[in-house]
Amino acid sequence: MEFQIQTRTDGPIAIAALSGRVDAANSRQLRRQFERCLKTTNRFVFDCQALDFIDSSGLGAVVTCLRKALATAGDIRLAGVAPKVKLVFELTQAEKLFTFFSDADQALASFADQHA
């Protein structure tokens, strides 16, 4: 399945729905889209429910996005990550960098909880 990213906002939070495969062929597309969104917000939910695959280049792109969000006092929460995709995060120990949620609604709510 071809990589696609659809973004929307929920108040001050951007939700990026990732689908297909994030790999060397399209990881730059993810970083470019993220940088455009970073101009308007620094809090993100990456909804990964439809993400089938991520390789090391894709993981690198997601970590780069996190680093840029953190540099602006923001954050990225990951939602709906499939077990085989999460395994890549676990094997590389990148799961220690992120907070995972079962769905985008829970990830969105976590931002509200943080500021309560």
ROLUM-572606 format. One record per residue (C-alpha): residue number from 1; residue in three letters; chain; x, y, z. Coordinates in nm, 3 decimals. Layout:
+-----+-----+---+---------+---------+---------+
:   k :   r : c :    east :   north :      up :
+-----+-----+---+---------+---------+---------+
: NUM : ALA : A :       X :       Y :       Z :
...
+-----+-----+---+---------+---------+---------+
# end
This chain:
+-----+-----+---+---------+---------+---------+
:   k :   r : c :    east :   north :      up :
+-----+-----+---+---------+---------+---------+
:   1 : MET : A :   0.000 :   0.000 :   0.000 :
:   2 : GLU : A :   0.128 :   0.346 :  -0.093 :
:   3 : PHE : A :   0.215 :   0.587 :   0.189 :
:   4 : GLN : A :  -0.039 :   0.859 :   0.259 :
:   5 : ILE : A :  -0.060 :   1.126 :   0.524 :
:   6 : GLN : A :  -0.372 :   1.324 :   0.600 :
:   7 : THR : A :  -0.362 :   1.603 :   0.853 :
:   8 : ARG : A :  -0.633 :   1.781 :   1.042 :
:   9 : THR : A :  -0.646 :   1.985 :   1.359 :
:  10 : ASP : A :  -0.834 :   1.946 :   1.683 :
:  11 : GLY : A :  -0.795 :   2.286 :   1.845 :
:  12 : PRO : A :  -0.422 :   2.345 :   1.895 :
:  13 : ILE : A :  -0.329 :   1.983 :   1.816 :
:  14 : ALA : A :  -0.249 :   1.846 :   1.472 :
:  15 : ILE : A :  -0.353 :   1.490 :   1.394 :
:  16 : ALA : A :  -0.158 :   1.318 :   1.119 :
:  17 : ALA : A :  -0.319 :   0.997 :   0.996 :
:  18 : LEU : A :  -0.044 :   0.781 :   0.849 :
:  19 : SER : A :  -0.131 :   0.493 :   0.620 :
:  20 : GLY : A :   0.054 :   0.242 :   0.409 :
:  21 : ARG : A :   0.431 :   0.213 :   0.442 :
:  22 : VAL : A :   0.680 :   0.468 :   0.574 :
:  23 : ASP : A :   1.015 :   0.380 :   0.424 :
:  24 : ALA : A :   1.321 :   0.527 :   0.253 :
:  25 : ALA : A :   1.115 :   0.615 :  -0.055 :
:  26 : ASN : A :   0.875 :   0.845 :   0.129 :
:  27 : SER : A :   1.015 :   0.936 :   0.471 :
:  28 : ARG : A :   1.113 :   1.278 :   0.334 :
:  29 : GLN : A :   0.746 :   1.340 :   0.250 :
:  30 : LEU : A :   0.656 :   1.281 :   0.616 :
:  31 : ARG : A :   0.924 :   1.523 :   0.737 :
:  32 : ARG : A :   0.817 :   1.794 :   0.490 :
:  33 : GLN : A :   0.450 :   1.768 :   0.586 :
:  34 : PHE : A :   0.543 :   1.774 :   0.954 :
:  35 : GLU : A :   0.755 :   2.086 :   0.911 :
:  36 : ARG : A :   0.463 :   2.264 :   0.742 :
:  37 : CYS : A :   0.237 :   2.176 :   1.036 :
:  38 : LEU : A :   0.503 :   2.276 :   1.289 :
:  39 : LYS : A :   0.459 :   2.635 :   1.173 :
:  40 : THR : A :   0.113 :   2.640 :   1.334 :
:  41 : THR : A :   0.139 :   2.399 :   1.629 :
:  42 : ASN : A :   0.391 :   2.201 :   1.829 :
:  43 : ARG : A :   0.161 :   1.925 :   1.957 :
:  44 : PHE : A :   0.087 :   1.626 :   1.738 :
:  45 : VAL : A :  -0.089 :   1.293 :   1.733 :
:  46 : PHE : A :   0.037 :   1.048 :   1.474 :
:  47 : ASP : A :  -0.259 :   0.818 :   1.414 :
:  48 : CYS : A :  -0.098 :   0.496 :   1.294 :
:  49 : GLN : A :  -0.404 :   0.270 :   1.271 :
:  50 : ALA : A :  -0.363 :   0.230 :   0.895 :
:  51 : LEU : A :   0.017 :   0.217 :   0.901 :
:  52 : ASP : A :   0.123 :  -0.126 :   0.776 :
:  53 : PHE : A :   0.501 :  -0.096 :   0.779 :
:  54 : ILE : A :   0.787 :   0.123 :   0.892 :
:  55 : ASP : A :   1.156 :   0.074 :   0.816 :
:  56 : SER : A :   1.460 :   0.239 :   0.971 :
:  57 : SER : A :   1.429 :   0.543 :   0.743 :
:  58 : GLY : A :   1.066 :   0.587 :   0.839 :
:  59 : LEU : A :   1.151 :   0.546 :   1.206 :
:  60 : GLY : A :   1.427 :   0.802 :   1.164 :
:  61 : ALA : A :   1.177 :   1.045 :   1.014 :
:  62 : VAL : A :   0.936 :   0.998 :   1.306 :
:  63 : VAL : A :   1.217 :   1.049 :   1.558 :
:  64 : THR : A :   1.330 :   1.362 :   1.368 :
:  65 : CYS : A :   0.975 :   1.496 :   1.389 :
:  66 : LEU : A :   0.972 :   1.429 :   1.764 :
:  67 : ARG : A :   1.305 :   1.604 :   1.811 :
:  68 : LYS : A :   1.175 :   1.912 :   1.626 :
:  69 : ALA : A :   0.852 :   1.914 :   1.826 :
:  70 : LEU : A :   1.042 :   1.886 :   2.155 :
:  71 : ALA : A :   1.270 :   2.172 :   2.047 :
:  72 : THR : A :   0.961 :   2.396 :   2.041 :
:  73 : ALA : A :   0.832 :   2.264 :   2.379 :
:  74 : GLY : A :   0.586 :   2.037 :   2.197 :
:  75 : ASP : A :   0.539 :   1.661 :   2.173 :
:  76 : ILE : A :   0.420 :   1.378 :   1.952 :
:  77 : ARG : A :   0.190 :   1.103 :   2.077 :
:  78 : LEU : A :   0.149 :   0.781 :   1.877 :
:  79 : ALA : A :  -0.192 :   0.618 :   1.847 :
:  80 : GLY : A :  -0.318 :   0.288 :   1.714 :
:  81 : VAL : A :   0.025 :   0.142 :   1.640 :
:  82 : ALA : A :  -0.002 :  -0.215 :   1.507 :
:  83 : PRO : A :   0.209 :  -0.480 :   1.682 :
:  84 : LYS : A :   0.443 :  -0.536 :   1.385 :
:  85 : VAL : A :   0.506 :  -0.161 :   1.354 :
:  86 : LYS : A :   0.554 :  -0.123 :   1.730 :
:  87 : LEU : A :   0.808 :  -0.405 :   1.717 :
:  88 : VAL : A :   1.037 :  -0.179 :   1.512 :
:  89 : PHE : A :   1.016 :   0.084 :   1.787 :
:  90 : GLU : A :   1.087 :  -0.182 :   2.050 :
:  91 : LEU : A :   1.381 :  -0.342 :   1.870 :
:  92 : THR : A :   1.550 :  -0.006 :   1.829 :
:  93 : GLN : A :   1.446 :   0.110 :   2.178 :
:  94 : ALA : A :   1.277 :   0.410 :   2.019 :
:  95 : GLU : A :   0.959 :   0.320 :   2.212 :
:  96 : LYS : A :   1.124 :   0.487 :   2.513 :
:  97 : LEU : A :   1.100 :   0.820 :   2.331 :
:  98 : PHE : A :   0.725 :   0.809 :   2.268 :
:  99 : THR : A :   0.398 :   0.769 :   2.451 :
: 100 : PHE : A :   0.166 :   0.516 :   2.286 :
: 101 : PHE : A :  -0.214 :   0.518 :   2.299 :
: 102 : SER : A :  -0.468 :   0.270 :   2.168 :
: 103 : ASP : A :  -0.646 :   0.535 :   1.960 :
: 104 : ALA : A :  -0.628 :   0.901 :   1.857 :
: 105 : ASP : A :  -0.899 :   1.010 :   2.101 :
: 106 : GLN : A :  -0.695 :   0.886 :   2.397 :
: 107 : ALA : A :  -0.384 :   1.053 :   2.261 :
: 108 : LEU : A :  -0.571 :   1.383 :   2.219 :
: 109 : ALA : A :  -0.711 :   1.356 :   2.571 :
: 110 : SER : A :  -0.360 :   1.305 :   2.709 :
: 111 : PHE : A :  -0.267 :   1.655 :   2.600 :
: 112 : ALA : A :  -0.564 :   1.796 :   2.791 :
: 113 : ASP : A :  -0.467 :   1.589 :   3.097 :
: 114 : GLN : A :  -0.115 :   1.729 :   3.077 :
: 115 : HIS : A :  -0.239 :   2.088 :   3.106 :
: 116 : ALA : A :  -0.508 :   2.024 :   3.367 :
+-----+-----+---+---------+---------+---------+
# end
